């Protein structure tokens, strides 16, 4: 009997090879997300070894990671084949990062923002009844620090504080599934910053909305916290609306999945 996937299964990469592994993984992941490697394409391990000048063990480990997030599958008598976007684990932070770095950036921003709009307002609602007193005070203080960093134009500090603010709201919700979304939110906020899709000076309205969310949670006013977070998410949509209008609605591939928006 033929082994089903002789080249994909492998032991973890050696420490000395970790840098090479990361480089090859990033390159292939971005190429798949950007459509440069189309669904149905077959990857040849020997060609990958030559192209990236790495060992077969590095390539096998990269393929193992790509298989674990649904990017590839090993088919008998065919080889390692690229899978369609509908098979991907779109909640994996690596996938989000690669999609944000690809030509499909706008479609990824849209889908993540739609997810946040559905989840974060209810997370704020739950946080108002479940957060501890000290944690609520810290959240209000965090919003104040965001305001100061925003007005000062300190983009790096503002990004760090913004990620932490939304992380704490999700954590305070007490819902373990909401909490798992914090890495997704961090990736999309980092991506917007990296690809210059955020204003240099955050709008005062956005700064006020963060403060409103924190204060409503501290006052245990769940409905007000929900409404304030809805307004914050709508403001994020408005910031990117013109970009989305330039690229149009997400295209659909023949298999129903999103295609790269160029």
C-alpha positions in Angstrom: 0.0 0.0 0.0 1.3 3.5 -0.8 1.7 5.9 2.1 -0.9 8.6 1.9 1.3 11.6 2.6 4.9 10.7 2.7 6.2 14.2 2.4 3.8 16.2 4.6 4.3 14.3 7.9 7.4 15.5 9.6 9.1 16.2 12.9 9.3 19.8 14.2 11.9 22.0 12.6 15.2 22.2 14.3 16.0 25.4 16.1 18.8 26.2 13.6 16.3 25.9 10.7 13.5 28.0 12.4 14.4 31.2 10.5 14.4 29.4 7.2 11.1 27.7 8.1 9.5 31.1 8.9 10.7 32.6 5.6 9.4 29.8 3.4 6.1 29.6 5.3 5.5 33.3 5.0 6.3 33.3 1.3 4.1 30.4 0.5 1.3 31.5 2.8 1.2 34.9 1.2 1.4 33.5 -2.3 -1.6 31.2 -1.7 -3.7 33.9 -0.1 -2.8 36.3 -2.9 -3.8 33.8 -5.6 -0.3 33.4 -7.0 -0.6 29.7 -6.2 -4.1 28.9 -7.4 -6.4 26.2 -6.0 -5.6 22.9 -7.7 -2.0 23.8 -8.2 0.5 21.1 -7.2 3.6 21.9 -5.1 6.7 19.9 -5.9 8.9 19.4 -2.9 12.2 19.2 -4.9 11.3 22.4 -6.7 10.6 24.1 -3.3 14.0 22.9 -2.0 15.8 24.4 -5.0 13.8 27.6 -5.0 14.3 28.5 -1.4 17.7 26.8 -1.0 16.6 24.9 2.1 16.6 21.3 3.3 13.7 18.9 2.6 13.0 18.8 6.4 12.3 22.5 6.3 10.0 22.2 3.3 8.2 19.2 4.9 7.6 21.2 8.1 6.3 24.2 6.2 3.9 21.8 4.3 2.8 20.3 7.6 1.8 23.8 8.9 0.0 24.7 5.6 -1.9 21.4 5.8 -3.0 22.1 9.4 -4.7 25.3 8.4 -6.3 23.8 5.3 -4.1 25.4 2.6 -2.9 22.1 1.1 -3.6 18.4 1.0 -1.6 15.4 -0.1 -3.3 13.3 -2.8 -2.1 9.9 -3.8 -0.6 9.9 -7.2 -1.0 13.6 -7.5 1.1 15.2 -4.8 0.7 18.2 -2.6 -2.3 20.2 -3.9 -3.4 23.8 -3.1 -6.9 23.8 -1.6 -9.6 26.4 -2.3 -10.2 29.3 0.2 -13.4 27.6 1.4 -11.2 25.0 3.1 -8.9 27.4 4.9 -9.0 28.0 8.7 -9.9 31.7 8.3 -9.8 32.2 12.0 -6.1 31.4 12.2 -4.1 34.6 12.9 -1.4 33.6 10.3 -4.1 33.3 7.6 -5.4 36.7 8.5 -2.0 38.2 8.4 -1.2 36.7 5.0 -4.5 37.8 3.6 -3.9 41.3 4.8 -0.5 41.2 3.1 -2.0 40.0 -0.2 -4.1 41.5 -2.9 -7.2 40.4 -1.1 -6.6 42.9 1.8 -9.8 44.8 1.5 -11.9 41.6 1.5 -10.2 40.4 4.6 -10.7 43.8 6.4 -14.3 43.8 5.4 -15.0 40.3 6.8 -13.1 40.8 10.0 -14.8 44.1 10.6 -18.2 42.5 10.0 -17.3 39.8 12.5 -16.2 42.4 15.1 -19.4 44.3 14.6 -21.4 41.2 15.4 -19.3 40.1 18.4 -17.7 43.1 20.2 -20.9 45.0 21.1 -22.3 41.9 22.8 -18.9 41.3 24.5 -19.2 44.9 25.9 -22.7 44.2 27.0 -21.6 41.1 28.9 -18.5 42.8 30.3 -20.7 45.4 32.0 -22.2 42.7 34.3 -19.1 40.5 34.7 -16.1 42.7 35.0 -14.4 43.3 38.3 -14.2 46.7 39.9 -10.4 47.0 39.5 -10.5 45.7 35.9 -13.2 48.3 35.0 -11.1 51.1 36.5 -8.1 49.9 34.5 -10.2 49.9 31.3 -11.2 53.5 31.9 -7.6 54.4 32.5 -6.6 52.6 29.3 -9.1 54.6 27.3 -7.5 57.8 28.7 -4.1 56.6 27.7 -5.4 55.9 24.2 -6.7 59.5 24.0 -3.3 60.9 25.0 -1.4 58.7 22.6 -3.8 59.6 19.8 -3.6 63.3 20.3 0.2 63.1 20.5 0.3 61.2 17.2 2.2 58.3 18.8 1.0 55.6 16.4 2.9 52.7 17.9 1.7 53.4 21.4 -1.8 54.0 20.3 -1.8 50.7 18.4 -0.5 48.8 21.4 -3.2 50.4 23.6 -6.0 49.9 21.1 -5.2 46.2 20.9 -5.1 45.9 24.7 -8.4 47.8 25.1 -10.3 45.4 22.8 -8.5 42.4 24.3 -9.7 43.4 27.8 -13.3 43.9 26.7 -13.4 40.5 25.1 -11.7 39.0 28.2 -14.2 40.7 30.5 -17.1 39.3 28.6 -16.4 36.0 30.4 -17.2 34.1 27.2 -14.3 31.8 26.3 -15.2 31.8 22.6 -15.2 35.6 22.5 -11.8 35.6 24.3 -10.3 33.5 21.5 -11.1 36.2 19.0 -8.5 38.6 20.6 -5.7 37.4 18.3 -7.9 38.1 15.3 -8.6 41.6 16.4 -4.9 42.2 17.2 -4.0 41.0 13.7 -6.5 43.2 11.9 -5.6 46.3 13.9 -1.9 45.6 13.3 -2.5 45.1 9.6 -4.4 48.3 9.3 -1.5 50.1 10.9 1.1 48.3 8.9 -0.6 48.9 5.6 -1.4 52.6 6.4 -5.1 52.1 6.6 -5.5 54.1 9.8 -5.4 57.9 10.3 -2.2 59.3 11.7 -4.2 61.1 14.3 -7.2 59.0 15.4 -10.5 61.0 15.1 -11.6 62.6 18.3 -14.9 60.9 17.8 -13.2 57.4 17.9 -11.3 58.4 21.0 -14.5 59.5 22.7 -16.2 56.2 21.8 -13.6 54.2 23.4 -14.0 56.3 26.6 -17.8 55.8 26.3 -17.5 52.0 26.1 -15.2 51.9 29.1 -17.3 54.2 31.2 -20.5 52.4 30.4 -18.9 49.1 31.4 -17.6 50.6 34.6 -21.1 51.9 35.4 -22.5 48.4 34.6 -24.7 49.9 31.9 -24.7 47.0 29.5 -27.0 48.5 26.9 -25.1 51.7 26.8 -21.8 49.8 26.5 -23.3 47.8 23.6 -24.5 50.9 21.8 -21.2 52.7 22.3 -19.3 49.7 20.8 -21.7 49.5 17.9 -20.9 53.2 17.1 -17.2 52.4 17.4 -17.5 49.6 14.9 -19.6 51.7 12.5 -16.9 54.4 12.7 -14.3 51.8 11.7 -16.5 50.8 8.8 -16.7 54.5 7.7 -12.9 54.9 7.9 -12.5 52.1 5.4 -15.6 52.6 3.3 -14.0 54.6 0.6 -11.3 51.9 0.2 -13.9 49.2 -0.1 -15.8 51.3 -2.7 -12.7 51.5 -4.8 -12.3 47.7 -4.8 -16.0 46.8 -5.0 -17.7 43.9 -3.1 -15.8 40.8 -2.4 -15.7 38.6 -5.5 -16.9 35.1 -5.4 -15.0 32.2 -6.9 -16.7 29.2 -8.7 -16.6 27.2 -5.4 -18.3 30.0 -3.5 -15.2 31.3 -1.7 -13.7 34.8 -1.8 -11.2 35.6 -4.5 -8.4 38.1 -4.3 -9.4 41.7 -4.8 -6.9 43.5 -6.9 
